[in-house]
Amino acid sequence: MPDSGSLDKSVAASPTPLQRPEYRRFWIGLAVASIGFWVHNVAATWLMKEWSNGDPVMISLVQAAISFPVMVMALPAGVLADMFDRRRFLVFSQIWMFVMAISVGLAVVFGMHNPWFLILLTAALGLGHAMKVPSQASLVPELAGREHIPAAISLGSMAINGARIVGPALAGMLLVAIGPRDTFFIAASGFLVYAAIMLAWKRPPQRPATRGQRLADVALGGLRFAGQSLPFRATLIRCGLFFLVWTTVLTVLPNLISDVDVFGQVYAAFGVGGVLGAVLYSYADKSVSREILLALGVGFQALGLACLAFASHPAVMGAILIVTGFAAMWGMISIQTSAQLMLPEELRARGMSMINFTMMGASTIGAPIWGAIAKYQSPEISLICAAVFSLVALALTGRMKVSGVQPPQPSS
């Protein structure tokens, strides 16, 4: 690891990763594809509401269908990303997601209004997302420089959460103006743009450190690291508990708002908060420990969910969601930054795939739980239960440290 003096000189010479052309183009592609993802996600959620006559469980299964393939494929995807060229793997994932998004639009065209078929196509899109995440995350240190990992993660979070603002609002407008078919086609174009940008990157030929090793041995190398690193295990545990409630807002909100345009605008407020959180996190991280930032993120997200249960006016909901999105972003960045800084380079994709597996696995489990509570009790009770769960989890795991010095690098 570079010493602090060399890091200070590097930071002074390059104060932001966006000054690096390769990272800047990567960031633009990420932003465009993320907008497409959220347009698709919100449009699919609303389409399920229409096709299932507003069944809360079916609506929640849209989110589960996106996250379940990521849970199942996260670890294999991370292993493959460490074994092959990460850039090509990322390009393939975007082409796959483009085809799946187009397929949903074609299902609308041909009148295949079957809720389970929508779940199937959504799960196929989630499979592409599973392939994308470890390769995308593992390219960040290479594109931005290891000394700029916290700033690069914050910028990436800004792109993703800026998409949470633009995507839902755009989806609401497009669904009203041009209908679901063309909305899905527009969403699909974002994935194609990202693929084209990554194809244009003149990356030197790479020879992965795992070249020639057996698939099982590569996978076991990542699991050995997780077993040896106490801070990494703590990060995985706290990540899982945090993301059990991550999908609560999108799962429950459609049952609180009846108008699609208002729904898109209100949910966009969650993205506004996320962008604000990402912007301020890089400043807070310089003076406040990551443990405190994670605790603040979990605590204020719980407070936001509880307050949302008692709100009825869209403007009030939007204000609450700004705070909730802000807090959720601090929690997510704290987890991802901690993982990136403690992972050896040759294990980076596998390590981040474990984080992603935990995130999506928890989301897959959590979404149907909050959806079922909303159906059989009420949306408000579902939000309150999620808030209480978050606070209990924080109290039980608050002493588990997610920051730590990178351990000796094990063999891959």
C-alpha positions in Angstrom: 0.0 0.0 0.0 1.4 3.4 -0.8 2.5 5.6 2.1 0.5 8.6 3.2 3.0 11.0 1.6 2.7 9.5 -1.8 -1.1 9.5 -1.5 -1.1 13.2 -0.6 1.0 14.0 -3.6 -1.3 11.9 -5.9 -4.4 13.6 -4.5 -2.8 17.1 -5.0 -1.9 16.2 -8.6 -5.4 14.8 -9.4 -8.0 16.3 -7.0 -10.9 14.4 -8.6 -11.2 11.2 -10.6 -13.3 13.0 -13.2 -10.1 14.7 -14.4 -9.1 11.3 -15.7 -10.6 10.8 -19.2 -11.1 7.1 -18.8 -13.0 7.4 -15.5 -15.0 10.4 -16.8 -16.3 8.3 -19.8 -16.9 5.4 -17.5 -18.9 7.7 -15.2 -21.0 9.0 -18.0 -21.8 5.5 -19.2 -22.7 4.5 -15.7 -25.0 7.5 -15.3 -26.8 6.9 -18.6 -27.3 3.1 -17.9 -28.5 3.8 -14.4 -31.1 6.2 -15.7 -32.2 3.5 -18.1 -32.3 1.0 -15.2 -34.5 3.1 -13.1 -36.8 4.0 -15.9 -37.2 0.3 -16.5 -37.6 -0.5 -12.8 -40.3 2.0 -12.1 -42.1 1.3 -15.3 -42.1 -2.4 -14.6 -43.3 -1.8 -11.0 -46.2 0.3 -12.3 -47.0 -2.2 -15.1 -47.2 -4.9 -12.4 -49.6 -2.8 -10.5 -51.9 -2.6 -13.5 -51.5 -6.3 -14.6 -52.0 -7.7 -11.0 -54.8 -5.3 -10.0 -52.6 -3.7 -7.4 -51.6 -6.9 -5.5 -48.9 -5.7 -3.0 -47.1 -9.1 -3.0 -46.9 -9.2 -6.8 -45.6 -5.6 -6.9 -42.9 -6.6 -4.3 -41.9 -9.5 -6.4 -40.7 -7.1 -9.2 -38.0 -6.0 -6.8 -37.3 -9.5 -5.7 -37.0 -10.6 -9.3 -34.3 -8.1 -10.0 -32.4 -8.9 -6.8 -32.8 -12.7 -6.7 -30.6 -13.4 -9.8 -27.9 -11.1 -8.4 -28.0 -13.1 -5.1 -27.6 -16.4 -7.0 -25.1 -15.3 -9.5 -23.1 -12.7 -7.6 -20.3 -15.1 -6.5 -19.9 -16.9 -9.8 -19.9 -13.5 -11.6 -17.2 -12.2 -9.3 -15.1 -15.4 -9.9 -15.5 -15.0 -13.7 -14.7 -11.3 -13.6 -11.4 -12.1 -11.9 -10.6 -14.9 -14.4 -11.4 -13.0 -17.6 -11.2 -9.5 -19.0 -13.4 -7.3 -16.8 -14.1 -4.8 -19.5 -15.5 -7.4 -21.9 -17.5 -9.0 -19.1 -19.1 -5.6 -18.4 -19.9 -5.0 -22.1 -21.6 -8.4 -22.4 -23.7 -7.7 -19.3 -25.0 -4.4 -20.8 -25.9 -6.0 -24.1 -27.8 -8.7 -22.2 -29.7 -6.1 -20.2 -30.5 -4.3 -23.5 -32.1 -7.4 -25.0 -34.1 -8.1 -21.8 -35.5 -4.5 -21.6 -36.5 -4.6 -25.3 -38.2 -8.0 -24.6 -40.5 -6.4 -22.0 -41.5 -3.7 -24.5 -42.3 -6.4 -27.1 -44.4 -8.2 -24.5 -46.5 -5.1 -24.2 -46.7 -4.8 -28.0 -48.0 -8.3 -28.4 -50.4 -8.1 -25.5 -48.7 -10.7 -23.3 -50.1 -9.1 -20.1 -49.1 -11.9 -17.8 -47.7 -10.8 -14.4 -45.5 -14.0 -14.1 -44.1 -13.4 -17.6 -43.1 -9.9 -16.5 -41.5 -11.4 -13.4 -39.5 -13.8 -15.6 -38.2 -11.0 -17.9 -37.4 -8.8 -14.9 -35.4 -11.7 -13.4 -33.5 -12.1 -16.7 -32.7 -8.3 -16.5 -31.5 -8.9 -12.9 -29.2 -11.6 -14.2 -27.5 -9.0 -16.4 -27.2 -6.8 -13.4 -25.6 -9.6 -11.5 -22.9 -9.9 -14.2 -22.4 -6.2 -14.3 -21.8 -5.3 -10.7 -18.5 -7.1 -9.7 -16.7 -6.2 -13.0 -17.9 -2.6 -12.8 -16.9 -2.3 -9.1 -13.5 -3.9 -9.7 -12.6 -1.5 -12.5 -13.1 1.6 -10.3 -9.6 1.5 -8.6 -8.0 1.0 -12.1 -9.9 3.9 -13.7 -9.8 6.3 -10.7 -6.6 5.4 -8.9 -6.6 3.6 -5.5 -6.0 6.8 -3.7 -9.3 8.2 -5.0 -11.5 5.2 -4.1 -13.7 7.0 -1.6 -14.2 9.9 -4.0 -14.8 7.6 -7.0 -17.4 5.6 -5.0 -19.1 8.9 -4.0 -19.2 10.0 -7.7 -20.5 6.6 -8.7 -23.2 6.9 -6.1 -24.0 10.3 -7.3 -24.5 8.9 -10.8 -26.7 6.1 -9.6 -28.8 8.2 -7.3 -29.0 11.0 -9.8 -30.6 8.3 -11.9 -33.0 7.7 -9.0 -34.1 11.3 -9.5 -34.2 11.4 -13.3 -35.3 7.8 -13.9 -38.5 7.7 -11.8 -39.6 11.2 -12.9 -38.8 10.4 -16.5 -40.6 7.1 -16.2 -43.7 8.8 -14.8 -43.7 11.3 -17.7 -43.0 8.7 -20.4 -45.7 6.3 -19.2 -48.3 9.1 -19.4 -47.0 10.6 -22.7 -46.0 7.6 -24.8 -47.1 4.5 -23.0 -45.2 1.6 -21.5 -43.9 0.1 -24.8 -41.8 3.0 -25.9 -40.8 3.7 -22.2 -39.1 0.3 -22.1 -37.4 0.9 -25.5 -36.0 4.2 -24.2 -34.8 2.5 -21.0 -33.1 -0.2 -23.1 -31.0 2.4 -25.0 -29.2 3.4 -21.8 -27.6 0.0 -21.5 -26.5 0.1 -25.2 -24.8 3.5 -24.6 -22.8 2.1 -21.6 -21.7 -0.9 -23.7 -20.5 1.4 -26.5 -18.5 3.6 -24.1 -16.8 0.6 -22.6 -16.0 -0.9 -26.0 -14.3 2.3 -27.0 -12.0 2.2 -23.9 -8.5 1.4 -25.2 -7.5 -0.8 -22.3 -4.2 -2.6 -22.6 -4.5 -6.4 -22.8 -4.9 -7.9 -19.3 -3.6 -11.1 -17.9 -5.5 -11.9 -14.7 -3.5 -13.3 -11.8 -6.0 -16.2 -11.8 -5.2 -17.2 -15.4 -4.8 -21.0 -15.6 -6.3 -21.7 -12.2 -9.3 -24.0 -11.7 -12.7 -22.3 -11.2 -13.2 -24.0 -7.8 -9.7 -22.8 -6.6 -10.4 -19.2 -7.6 -13.7 -19.3 -5.8 -12.2 -20.8 -2.7 -9.5 -18.0 -2.7 -12.2 -15.4 -2.2 -13.9 -17.4 0.5 -10.6 -17.9 2.4 -10.1 -14.2 2.5 -13.6 -13.6 3.9 -12.9 -16.3 6.5 -9.5 -14.7 7.5 -10.6 -11.0 7.6 -12.7 -10.0 10.7 -13.4 -6.5 9.3 -14.6 -8.0 6.0 -16.9 -10.4 7.8 -18.3 -7.5 9.9 -18.9 -5.6 6.7 -20.8 -8.5 5.1 -23.0 -8.9 8.2 -23.9 -5.2 8.5 -24.4 -5.0 4.8 -27.0 -7.8 4.9 -28.9 -6.2 7.8 -28.9 -2.8 6.1 -30.2 -4.0 2.8 -33.0 -6.1 4.3 -34.9 -2.7 4.4 -33.3 -1.1 1.3 -36.3 -2.0 -0.9 -39.0 -1.0 1.5 -39.7 2.4 0.0 -40.1 1.2 -3.6 -42.1 -1.9 -2.4 -44.6 0.0 -0.3 -44.8 3.4 -2.0 -47.0 2.3 -4.9 -49.7 1.4 -2.3 -49.6 4.9 -0.8 -49.9 6.8 -4.1 -52.5 6.1 -6.7 -51.3 8.5 -9.5 -48.4 7.3 -11.6 -47.0 10.8 -12.3 -47.1 11.7 -8.6 -45.5 8.3 -7.7 -42.6 9.0 -10.0 -42.1 12.5 -8.7 -42.3 11.5 -5.0 -39.9 8.5 -5.5 -37.5 10.8 -7.3 -37.1 12.7 -4.0 -35.4 9.5 -2.6 -32.8 10.0 -5.4 -32.4 13.7 -4.5 -31.5 12.7 -1.0 -29.1 10.1 -2.3 -27.3 12.6 -4.5 -27.0 15.1 -1.6 -25.7 12.3 0.6 -23.1 11.2 -2.0 -21.9 14.8 -2.4 -21.5 15.4 1.3 -20.1 12.0 2.2 -16.7 12.6 0.7 -16.4 15.7 3.0 -17.7 14.0 6.1 -15.4 11.0 5.5 -12.4 13.2 6.0 -13.3 14.2 9.6 -15.8 11.5 10.9 -15.1 7.8 11.2 -16.8 5.4 8.8 -18.3 3.6 11.8 -20.2 6.8 12.8 -21.2 7.5 9.2 -22.7 4.0 8.9 -24.6 4.4 12.2 -26.0 7.7 11.2 -27.1 6.3 7.8 -28.9 3.4 9.4 -30.5 5.5 12.2 -31.8 8.3 10.0 -33.0 5.8 7.3 -35.1 4.2 10.1 -36.4 7.5 11.2 -37.4 8.4 7.6 -39.3 5.1 7.2 -41.2 5.7 10.4 -42.1 9.2 9.5 -43.3 8.1 6.0 -45.8 5.9 7.7 -47.6 8.9 9.1 -47.4 11.1 6.0 -50.2 11.5 3.5 -49.5 14.6 1.4 -47.1 14.0 -1.6 -45.0 17.1 -0.7 -44.5 15.8 2.9 -43.6 12.3 1.6 -41.1 13.9 -0.8 -39.4 15.8 2.0 -39.2 12.7 4.2 -37.7 10.7 1.3 -35.0 13.3 0.7 -33.8 12.6 4.3 -34.3 8.9 3.9 -32.3 8.8 0.6 -29.6 10.9 2.2 -29.2 8.5 5.1 -29.5 5.4 2.9 -26.6 6.7 0.7 -24.3 7.3 3.7 -24.9 3.7 4.8 -24.3 2.2 1.4 -21.1 4.3 0.6 -19.7 3.4 4.1 -20.1 -0.3 3.3 -18.8 -0.2 -0.2 -15.8 2.0 0.7 -14.8 -0.2 3.6 -14.9 -3.2 1.3 -12.9 -1.6 -1.5 -10.1 -0.4 0.8 -9.6 -3.8 2.5 -9.6 -6.0 -0.7 -6.4 -7.1 -2.4 -6.4 -6.3 -6.1 -6.4 -9.9 -7.3 -9.4 -10.6 -5.1 -11.3 -7.4 -5.8 -14.1 -8.7 -8.1 -14.6 -11.7 -5.9 -14.8 -9.6 -2.7 -17.1 -7.1 -4.2 -19.3 -10.0 -5.5 -19.7 -11.2 -1.9 -20.8 -7.7 -1.0 -23.2 -7.6 -3.9 -24.4 -11.1 -3.1 -25.2 -10.0 0.5 -26.9 -6.8 -0.7 -29.1 -8.5 -3.3 -29.8 -11.5 -1.1 -31.0 -9.3 1.7 -33.1 -7.3 -0.8 -34.6 -10.4 -2.2 -35.6 -11.6 1.2 -36.7 -8.2 2.5 -39.0 -7.1 -0.4 -41.5 -9.9 -0.1 -41.5 -9.6 3.7 -42.4 -5.9 3.6 -44.9 -6.5 0.7 -46.6 -9.2 2.7 -46.9 -7.0 5.8 -48.3 -4.2 3.6 -50.9 -6.6 2.1 -52.1 -8.4 5.3 -51.7 -5.5 7.7 -51.1 -2.1 6.0 -48.4 -0.2 4.2 -48.0 2.0 7.2 -47.3 -0.9 9.5 -44.9 -2.3 7.0 -42.9 0.9 7.1 -42.9 1.0 10.9 -41.8 -2.6 11.2 -38.9 -1.9 8.8 -37.8 1.1 10.9 -37.9 -0.9 14.1 -35.9 -3.7 12.6 -33.2 -1.3 11.4 -32.8 0.2 14.9 -32.6 -3.2 16.6 -30.0 -4.4 14.0 -28.0 -1.2 14.6 -28.1 -1.8 18.4 -27.0 -5.4 18.0 -24.1 -4.8 15.5 -22.9 -1.3 16.3 -19.7 -2.6 17.9 -18.8 -4.6 14.7 -16.1 -2.6 13.0 -16.2 -2.3 9.2 -12.9 -0.3 9.1 -9.6 -2.1 9.3 -6.1 -2.4 7.9 -5.8 -4.6 4.8 -4.6 -8.0 6.0 -1.7 -9.9 4.3 -2.8 -10.8 0.8 -3.7 -14.5 0.5 -3.1 -16.5 -2.6 -5.8 -16.3 -5.1 
